[in-house]
Amino acid sequence: MRCPAIGGASTEFRPLRKQVRPNVKFSLFMPAILKFFLSSLLICFSNPNSVSATNSLIELIPDAEGGWIKSEATEIYNRKTLFDYIDGGAELYLAYDFQQLVVQRYLPELKDTLKEKSIMIEIWQMNSSADAYGIFSFDLEGESVKIGQRGIYSDGLLRFWKDKFFVRILGLGKDLKEIILKLGNKIDRKIKKEGKLPQLVSKIPSDSLIPGSVHFFHKQIILKNLYFFSDQDILNLNEKTDCVLADFTLGKDSLKLLLIQYPDTIKAQEAQENLKKFYLKNKSSIEDRMFEIKEKKLPGIDLEGNYLIVVFEGKDRENILWLLNSTKNSLDLREQ
């Protein structure tokens, strides 16, 4: 069984702000059942510790209630088998250090009257709470709900994160919000611990920050989806780089702040030079830390130790300098 990536992203990983619902099929073919059975056996025999982890993940699946029944056995996927589930987009989850996934599907018990409805639960376990927040932060559009450490509901899809887990509950059909939120609350209660936000998220200015715009990630594949400015990985992003992309409003300016923490200052300096060479085409700065490109946009670039600060989409020089300086001050205050 296959499912599209987050928010129904295509194989090119372009973000879709309008959620596209997966094509949920309730297959009865033996090959699919045999495949999941063999996959489970592989997990069991390859790593005894993973058996306990998988069982703990399965225990988070809530019981059916309110006229709903589990339509199939729980599906289990790991890093090797994730491509069997996702129709393009497994790399996106792997970029957040995905570990394993359990999927449970539900159908209404009274099929004659509610046969057009179905619900699917996905519980994704990442390697850290920072990455669980990261995969959640990939798409932040929707109505905020008090489920997990932060939850969002939009058009039959509930998404929330808590501890190392990212949960999606998708309902196909009308009037399913109540049961979806109830299932989400059940899973929330089963996850006993809360995780920590990525430290880098606390190192961006809060003034003029647009609520719900903070995205956390590590790799180029995510940046290309969130804000495309180069097809090449000129910033040398990898699993050892922590990145935040956030939106700010200053007067008539809508600015994007990209803050990257590198393992050391040398790598941060190399990324800065690459940005100037390949993105700015070695243009000289027109003013302190600013460079003019097409459409009179002025990217701002600064370096603070092993942090690279980049401001995109700015047109007003004072606003750009304010955001660069505020970010530097925010880093200094939290590191003293």
Secondary structure in CASP SS format (residue, H / E / C, confidence):
PFRMAT SS
TARGET T0000
AUTHOR 0000-0000-0000
METHOD secondary structure of the structure
MODEL  1
M C 1.00
R C 1.00
C E 1.00
P C 1.00
A C 1.00
I H 1.00
G H 1.00
G H 1.00
A C 1.00
S C 1.00
T C 1.00
E C 1.00
F C 1.00
R C 1.00
P C 1.00
L C 1.00
R C 1.00
K C 1.00
Q C 1.00
V C 1.00
R C 1.00
P C 1.00
N C 1.00
V C 1.00
K C 1.00
F C 1.00
S C 1.00
L C 1.00
F C 1.00
M H 1.00
P H 1.00
A H 1.00
I H 1.00
L H 1.00
K H 1.00
F H 1.00
F H 1.00
L H 1.00
S H 1.00
S H 1.00
L H 1.00
L H 1.00
I H 1.00
C H 1.00
F H 1.00
S H 1.00
N C 1.00
P H 1.00
N H 1.00
S H 1.00
V H 1.00
S H 1.00
A H 1.00
T H 1.00
N H 1.00
S H 1.00
L H 1.00
I H 1.00
E C 1.00
L C 1.00
I C 1.00
P C 1.00
D C 1.00
A C 1.00
E C 1.00
G C 1.00
G C 1.00
W E 1.00
I E 1.00
K E 1.00
S C 1.00
E C 1.00
A C 1.00
T C 1.00
E E 1.00
I E 1.00
Y E 1.00
N E 1.00
R C 1.00
K C 1.00
T C 1.00
L H 1.00
F H 1.00
D H 1.00
Y C 1.00
I E 1.00
D C 1.00
G C 1.00
G C 1.00
A H 1.00
E H 1.00
L H 1.00
Y H 1.00
L H 1.00
A C 1.00
Y C 1.00
D C 1.00
F E 1.00
Q E 1.00
Q E 1.00
L E 1.00
V E 1.00
V E 1.00
Q E 1.00
R E 1.00
Y E 1.00
L E 1.00
P E 1.00
E C 1.00
L C 1.00
K H 1.00
D H 1.00
T H 1.00
L H 1.00
K C 1.00
E C 1.00
K C 1.00
S E 1.00
I E 1.00
M E 1.00
I E 1.00
E E 1.00
I E 1.00
W E 1.00
Q E 1.00
M E 1.00
N C 1.00
S C 1.00
S H 1.00
A H 1.00
D H 1.00
A H 1.00
Y H 1.00
G H 1.00
I H 1.00
F H 1.00
S H 1.00
F C 1.00
D C 1.00
L C 1.00
E C 1.00
G C 1.00
E E 1.00
S E 1.00
V E 1.00
K C 1.00
I C 1.00
G C 1.00
Q C 1.00
R E 1.00
G E 1.00
I E 1.00
Y E 1.00
S E 1.00
D C 1.00
G C 1.00
L E 1.00
L E 1.00
R E 1.00
F E 1.00
W E 1.00
K E 1.00
D C 1.00
K C 1.00
F E 1.00
F E 1.00
V E 1.00
R E 1.00
I E 1.00
L E 1.00
G E 1.00
L E 1.00
G C 1.00
K C 1.00
D C 1.00
L C 1.00
K H 1.00
E H 1.00
I H 1.00
I H 1.00
L H 1.00
K H 1.00
L H 1.00
G H 1.00
N H 1.00
K H 1.00
I H 1.00
D H 1.00
R H 1.00
K H 1.00
I C 1.00
K C 1.00
K C 1.00
E C 1.00
G C 1.00
K C 1.00
L C 1.00
P C 1.00
Q H 1.00
L H 1.00
V H 1.00
S H 1.00
K H 1.00
I C 1.00
P C 1.00
S C 1.00
D C 1.00
S C 1.00
L E 1.00
I C 1.00
P C 1.00
G C 1.00
S C 1.00
V C 1.00
H E 1.00
F E 1.00
F E 1.00
H C 1.00
K C 1.00
Q H 1.00
I H 1.00
I H 1.00
L H 1.00
K H 1.00
N H 1.00
L H 1.00
Y C 1.00
F C 1.00
F C 1.00
S C 1.00
D C 1.00
Q C 1.00
D C 1.00
I C 1.00
L C 1.00
N C 1.00
L C 1.00
N C 1.00
E C 1.00
K C 1.00
T C 1.00
D E 1.00
C E 1.00
V E 1.00
L E 1.00
A E 1.00
D E 1.00
F E 1.00
T E 1.00
L E 1.00
G C 1.00
K C 1.00
D E 1.00
S E 1.00
L E 1.00
K E 1.00
L E 1.00
L E 1.00
L E 1.00
I E 1.00
Q E 1.00
Y C 1.00
P C 1.00
D C 1.00
T H 1.00
I H 1.00
K H 1.00
A H 1.00
Q H 1.00
E H 1.00
A H 1.00
Q H 1.00
E H 1.00
N H 1.00
L H 1.00
K H 1.00
K H 1.00
F H 1.00
Y H 1.00
L C 1.00
K C 1.00
N C 1.00
K C 1.00
S C 1.00
S C 1.00
I C 1.00
E E 1.00
D C 1.00
R C 1.00
M E 1.00
F C 1.00
E C 1.00
I C 1.00
K H 1.00
E H 1.00
K H 1.00
K C 1.00
L C 1.00
P C 1.00
G E 1.00
I E 1.00
D E 1.00
L E 1.00
E E 1.00
G C 1.00
N C 1.00
Y E 1.00
L E 1.00
I E 1.00
V E 1.00
V E 1.00
F E 1.00
E C 1.00
G C 1.00
K C 1.00
D C 1.00
R H 1.00
E H 1.00
N H 1.00
I H 1.00
L H 1.00
W H 1.00
L H 1.00
L H 1.00
N H 1.00
S H 1.00
T H 1.00
K H 1.00
N H 1.00
S H 1.00
L H 1.00
D H 1.00
L H 1.00
R H 1.00
E H 1.00
Q C 1.00
END
